[in-house]
Amino acid sequence: MTFDQLIDFLENRMRLSHIYQPLLIRSLVDAGGSATLRQLAHSFLAQDESQLLYYEKRIKEMPLRVLRKHGIVERDGDLVSLGIKKLTLEQKAQVRMICERKMQEYVQKRGLSIWDHRLLDTDPVPDSTYYNVLAQSGGRCALCGATKKERRLEVDHIKPRSKGGTNDPSNLQALCYVCNRAKGAKDDRDLRDDIAPERDPDCPFCKVMNGTRVVEDLGSVVAIKDGYPVSEGHLLIITKRHTPDYFTMTSTERKDSEDLLRILRNKIGNEDKSVTGFNVGANCGESAGQTVWHAHIHLIPRRDGDTPNPRGGVRGVIPEKMGY
């Protein structure tokens, strides 16, 4: 190729979808005509504004914050300085040597995994696949059940990419950002089968969700009248989502339940002065007396004299244990 042919290509025939082609040619010219891939990568890095912004943010969030706390560095706007204003040539050499040794020891111990957070960014999940995974999740985290309205949902690799996991849909699941961060790159459990359906057509509580038995509605739960009340005013707080029991409720559902219990307690107490106490409880499992497999919490108003010896309260589920 002649110089004129190179200029003709640059001026007339090169079609750009990014700056990569002219950047590569310029980098080779700057290097005298030849360069290793690593040398070229350094040239690209210096021109990648997104990478520079990423590391500006990374520096501010961790090493700069920690080193300022220890008085090692100082910051004035964008200017960062060592706390020691002047070092001799020998002192600079010693600091460089120690820093280099510390870095090499860490890399030797951890290997390439220290850059996992950047390596993973180079192979993003395609937009169409990302969309389909979230759509198939029903808008819920596969682990905690949080909805897309409660927390940002992310696409997680079941087998982490750092361990060879791919972007194939069979290796992807929807997790909220909290569960995804907690899961990290060490867990490869498939949690998708644990997603509870929104409604179960055979569940008696799902059927009454919008019926006349509903007395209060709060966020992710409702209160309904118990079909077989043990006292007047006996209510059940049930999840709008079909899920088996208290232990499968999300943190949001439990919080909404607690708030609704307080609201109902105050309402019942204000409307019925004969109520002097409450039993609050949940049956979880057949051996614990659960008969409807939809999470629910009992709120049972109690009145003086409604049972001869109330001592022991919920311990009465095993009658002979009720009196301690």
C-alpha positions as CSV (number, residue, x, y, z in Angstrom):
1,M,0.0,0.0,0.0
2,T,1.3,3.5,-0.9
3,F,1.0,6.7,1.2
4,D,-1.5,8.0,-1.4
5,Q,-3.7,4.9,-1.1
6,L,-3.7,5.3,2.7
7,I,-4.8,8.9,2.4
8,D,-7.5,8.0,-0.1
9,F,-8.8,5.3,2.2
10,L,-8.9,7.7,5.2
11,E,-10.5,10.6,3.2
12,N,-12.9,8.7,0.9
13,R,-13.4,5.0,1.6
14,M,-13.4,4.6,5.4
15,R,-16.9,4.2,6.8
16,L,-17.2,4.8,10.6
17,S,-19.5,3.2,13.1
18,H,-17.1,4.3,15.9
19,I,-13.7,6.1,16.2
20,Y,-11.9,2.7,16.4
21,Q,-10.5,2.6,12.8
22,P,-8.8,6.1,12.7
23,L,-7.7,5.6,16.4
24,L,-6.0,2.3,15.5
25,I,-4.2,3.9,12.5
26,R,-3.1,7.0,14.4
27,S,-1.9,4.8,17.3
28,L,0.3,2.8,14.9
29,V,1.7,6.0,13.4
30,D,2.5,7.3,16.9
31,A,4.2,4.0,17.7
32,G,6.4,4.1,14.6
33,G,4.3,1.8,12.5
34,S,4.0,-1.3,14.7
35,A,2.7,-2.0,18.2
36,T,1.5,-4.9,20.3
37,L,-2.2,-5.4,21.0
38,R,-1.5,-4.4,24.6
39,Q,0.1,-1.1,23.5
40,L,-2.8,-0.4,21.2
41,A,-5.2,-1.2,24.0
42,H,-3.5,1.5,26.2
43,S,-4.0,4.0,23.3
44,F,-7.7,3.1,23.1
45,L,-8.1,3.4,26.8
46,A,-6.7,6.9,26.8
47,Q,-9.4,8.0,24.3
48,D,-12.3,6.1,26.0
49,E,-14.2,8.8,27.9
50,S,-16.6,6.3,29.4
51,Q,-13.7,4.4,30.9
52,L,-12.2,7.6,32.2
53,L,-15.5,8.6,33.8
54,Y,-15.9,5.2,35.3
55,Y,-12.5,5.3,37.0
56,E,-13.0,8.9,38.2
57,K,-16.2,7.6,39.9
58,R,-14.4,4.5,41.2
59,I,-11.5,6.5,42.6
60,K,-13.9,8.9,44.5
61,E,-16.0,6.1,45.9
62,M,-13.3,3.9,47.4
63,P,-9.5,4.5,47.4
64,L,-9.7,8.3,47.7
65,R,-12.3,8.2,50.4
66,V,-10.4,5.7,52.5
67,L,-7.0,7.3,52.0
68,R,-8.4,10.7,52.9
69,K,-9.8,9.2,56.1
70,H,-6.3,8.1,57.1
71,G,-4.7,11.4,56.1
72,I,-2.6,9.9,53.3
73,V,-4.1,12.1,50.5
74,E,-5.8,15.4,50.3
75,R,-8.4,16.7,47.8
76,D,-9.1,20.2,46.5
77,G,-11.9,19.9,43.9
78,D,-10.5,17.6,41.2
79,L,-6.9,18.0,42.4
80,V,-5.7,15.1,44.5
81,S,-2.3,15.4,46.4
82,L,-0.2,13.3,48.8
83,G,-0.4,14.5,52.4
84,I,3.4,14.7,52.3
85,K,4.2,17.8,50.2
86,K,7.7,16.8,49.1
87,L,9.6,13.5,48.8
88,T,13.3,13.0,48.0
89,L,14.3,10.8,45.1
90,E,15.1,7.9,47.4
91,Q,11.8,8.3,49.2
92,K,9.9,8.2,45.9
93,A,11.7,5.1,44.9
94,Q,10.9,3.4,48.2
95,V,7.2,4.3,48.0
96,R,7.0,3.1,44.3
97,M,8.7,-0.2,45.2
98,I,6.3,-0.9,48.2
99,C,3.2,0.0,46.1
100,E,4.3,-2.2,43.2
101,R,5.0,-5.1,45.6
102,K,1.6,-4.7,47.3
103,M,-0.2,-4.7,43.9
104,Q,1.7,-7.8,42.6
105,E,1.0,-9.7,45.8
106,Y,-2.7,-8.9,45.5
107,V,-2.8,-9.9,41.8
108,Q,-0.9,-13.1,42.6
109,K,-3.4,-14.0,45.3
110,R,-6.6,-13.0,43.4
111,G,-5.7,-13.3,39.8
112,L,-7.8,-11.9,37.0
113,S,-10.9,-11.9,39.2
114,I,-9.9,-8.5,40.6
115,W,-11.2,-7.1,37.3
116,D,-14.4,-9.2,37.1
117,H,-16.6,-6.1,37.5
118,R,-15.0,-4.7,34.3
119,L,-14.7,-7.9,32.3
120,L,-18.4,-8.6,32.7
121,D,-19.2,-5.2,31.2
122,T,-17.6,-6.3,27.9
123,D,-20.3,-8.9,27.1
124,P,-23.7,-7.3,27.9
125,V,-26.9,-9.3,27.7
126,P,-28.6,-8.4,24.4
127,D,-31.5,-5.9,24.8
128,S,-34.1,-8.4,23.4
129,T,-32.9,-11.2,25.8
130,Y,-32.9,-8.8,28.7
131,Y,-36.5,-7.8,28.0
132,N,-37.7,-11.4,27.6
133,V,-36.1,-12.5,30.9
134,L,-37.8,-9.6,32.8
135,A,-41.1,-10.2,31.0
136,Q,-41.0,-14.0,31.9
137,S,-40.3,-13.2,35.5
138,G,-43.8,-11.7,35.9
139,G,-42.1,-8.5,37.1
140,R,-40.8,-10.1,40.3
141,C,-37.4,-11.0,41.8
142,A,-36.9,-14.8,41.7
143,L,-35.5,-14.8,45.2
144,C,-37.4,-12.4,47.4
145,G,-40.5,-11.8,45.2
146,A,-40.1,-8.0,45.2
147,T,-42.0,-6.4,42.3
148,K,-40.6,-4.0,39.7
149,K,-42.5,-1.3,41.5
150,E,-40.7,-1.9,44.8
151,R,-37.1,-2.4,43.6
152,R,-35.1,-2.2,40.3
153,L,-35.0,-5.6,38.7
154,E,-31.8,-6.9,37.0
155,V,-30.9,-9.9,34.9
156,D,-28.6,-12.3,36.8
157,H,-26.4,-15.0,35.3
158,I,-27.3,-18.2,37.2
159,K,-23.8,-19.6,36.4
160,P,-21.7,-16.5,36.8
161,R,-19.9,-15.3,33.7
162,S,-16.6,-15.3,35.7
163,K,-17.1,-19.1,35.9
164,G,-18.0,-19.6,32.3
165,G,-21.7,-18.7,32.4
166,T,-23.2,-17.5,29.1
167,N,-25.9,-15.1,28.0
168,D,-28.1,-17.9,26.9
169,P,-31.7,-17.3,28.2
170,S,-31.5,-20.7,30.1
171,N,-28.7,-19.2,32.2
172,L,-30.6,-16.0,33.1
173,Q,-33.0,-15.0,35.8
174,A,-34.5,-11.8,37.2
175,L,-33.3,-10.6,40.6
176,C,-33.9,-7.3,42.3
177,Y,-30.7,-5.3,42.7
178,V,-30.5,-6.2,46.5
179,C,-30.6,-9.9,45.9
180,N,-28.3,-9.7,42.9
181,R,-25.6,-7.9,44.9
182,A,-26.0,-10.3,47.8
183,K,-25.7,-13.4,45.4
184,G,-22.4,-12.3,44.0
185,A,-20.4,-14.5,41.7
186,K,-20.2,-17.6,43.9
187,D,-23.8,-18.8,43.9
188,D,-25.1,-20.7,40.9
189,R,-28.6,-21.7,42.1
190,D,-31.5,-21.4,39.7
191,L,-34.2,-19.6,41.7
192,R,-36.8,-19.3,38.9
193,D,-38.9,-22.3,39.9
194,D,-39.6,-20.6,43.3
195,I,-41.4,-17.6,41.8
196,A,-45.0,-17.6,43.2
197,P,-47.8,-17.0,40.8
198,E,-49.8,-13.8,41.2
199,R,-53.1,-15.7,41.6
200,D,-54.1,-19.4,42.1
201,P,-57.6,-20.1,40.7
202,D,-58.1,-22.9,43.2
203,C,-57.0,-20.8,46.2
204,P,-60.0,-19.7,48.4
205,F,-58.2,-16.6,49.5
206,C,-57.3,-15.6,46.0
207,K,-61.0,-15.9,45.1
208,V,-62.1,-13.5,47.8
209,M,-59.4,-10.9,47.1
210,N,-61.9,-8.4,45.6
211,G,-65.0,-9.7,47.4
212,T,-67.2,-8.4,50.2
213,R,-65.1,-10.0,52.9
214,V,-62.3,-7.5,52.2
215,V,-62.3,-4.8,54.9
216,E,-59.0,-3.0,54.4
217,D,-56.5,-2.7,51.6
218,L,-52.8,-1.6,52.1
219,G,-50.1,-1.9,49.5
220,S,-49.3,-5.6,48.9
221,V,-51.9,-7.0,51.4
222,V,-55.6,-6.9,52.3
223,A,-57.6,-7.7,55.4
224,I,-60.6,-10.0,55.2
225,K,-63.1,-11.3,57.6
226,D,-62.3,-14.8,58.8
227,G,-64.8,-17.3,57.5
228,Y,-64.8,-19.2,60.8
229,P,-64.1,-16.5,63.4
230,V,-63.0,-17.6,66.9
231,S,-64.1,-14.2,68.2
232,E,-66.2,-11.3,67.0
233,G,-64.1,-9.1,64.7
234,H,-61.6,-11.9,63.8
235,L,-59.6,-10.8,60.7
236,L,-57.0,-12.2,58.4
237,I,-54.3,-10.2,56.7
238,I,-53.5,-11.9,53.4
239,T,-51.0,-11.2,50.6
240,K,-52.4,-10.1,47.3
241,R,-49.9,-12.4,45.7
242,H,-50.4,-16.1,46.1
243,T,-47.5,-17.4,48.2
244,P,-47.7,-20.4,50.6
245,D,-47.0,-18.9,54.1
246,Y,-45.5,-16.2,56.3
247,F,-41.9,-17.3,55.5
248,T,-42.3,-16.9,51.7
249,M,-43.7,-13.4,52.1
250,T,-41.4,-10.6,50.8
251,S,-40.1,-8.0,53.1
252,T,-42.5,-5.5,51.6
253,E,-45.4,-7.8,52.3
254,R,-44.4,-8.3,55.9
255,K,-44.0,-4.6,56.4
256,D,-47.4,-3.9,54.9
257,S,-48.9,-6.6,57.1
258,E,-47.4,-5.1,60.2
259,D,-48.6,-1.6,59.3
260,L,-52.1,-3.0,58.6
261,L,-52.2,-4.9,61.8
262,R,-51.5,-1.7,63.7
263,I,-54.2,0.2,61.8
264,L,-56.8,-2.5,62.4
265,R,-55.8,-2.8,66.1
266,N,-56.5,0.9,66.6
267,K,-59.7,0.8,64.5
268,I,-61.1,-2.2,66.4
269,G,-60.1,-0.7,69.8
270,N,-61.8,2.6,69.0
271,E,-65.0,1.0,67.7
272,D,-65.4,-1.8,70.2
273,K,-64.5,-0.9,73.8
274,S,-65.1,-4.4,75.0
275,V,-61.9,-5.5,73.2
276,T,-59.1,-5.6,75.8
277,G,-56.4,-7.6,73.9
278,F,-55.4,-9.4,70.7
279,N,-53.9,-12.6,69.5
280,V,-51.7,-12.2,66.4
281,G,-50.3,-15.3,64.7
282,A,-49.6,-17.3,61.6
283,N,-49.9,-21.0,60.9
284,C,-47.1,-22.3,58.8
285,G,-47.3,-25.9,57.8
286,E,-49.8,-28.7,58.2
287,S,-48.5,-29.8,61.6
288,A,-48.9,-26.2,62.7
289,G,-52.6,-26.2,61.7
290,Q,-52.4,-24.5,58.3
291,T,-55.3,-25.5,56.1
292,V,-55.2,-22.7,53.4
293,W,-51.9,-22.6,51.6
294,H,-51.9,-18.8,51.1
295,A,-49.9,-16.6,53.5
296,H,-52.2,-15.1,56.1
297,I,-51.9,-13.6,59.6
298,H,-54.7,-13.9,62.2
299,L,-55.8,-10.8,64.2
300,I,-58.1,-12.1,66.9
301,P,-59.7,-9.6,69.2
302,R,-59.9,-10.8,72.8
303,R,-62.3,-9.7,75.6
304,D,-62.2,-10.2,79.3
305,G,-63.9,-13.4,80.2
306,D,-64.1,-14.8,76.7
307,T,-62.2,-17.9,78.0
308,P,-61.9,-19.0,81.6
309,N,-58.1,-19.1,81.7
310,P,-56.4,-17.1,78.9
311,R,-53.0,-17.6,80.4
312,G,-50.6,-18.8,77.8
313,G,-52.2,-17.1,74.8
314,V,-51.0,-18.6,71.6
315,R,-49.6,-21.5,73.5
316,G,-53.2,-22.8,73.5
317,V,-52.6,-24.4,70.1
318,I,-51.5,-27.3,72.3
319,P,-54.2,-27.0,75.0
320,E,-52.3,-28.8,77.8
321,K,-49.4,-26.3,77.4
322,M,-51.6,-23.2,77.6
323,G,-51.2,-22.7,81.3
324,Y,-47.4,-23.0,81.0
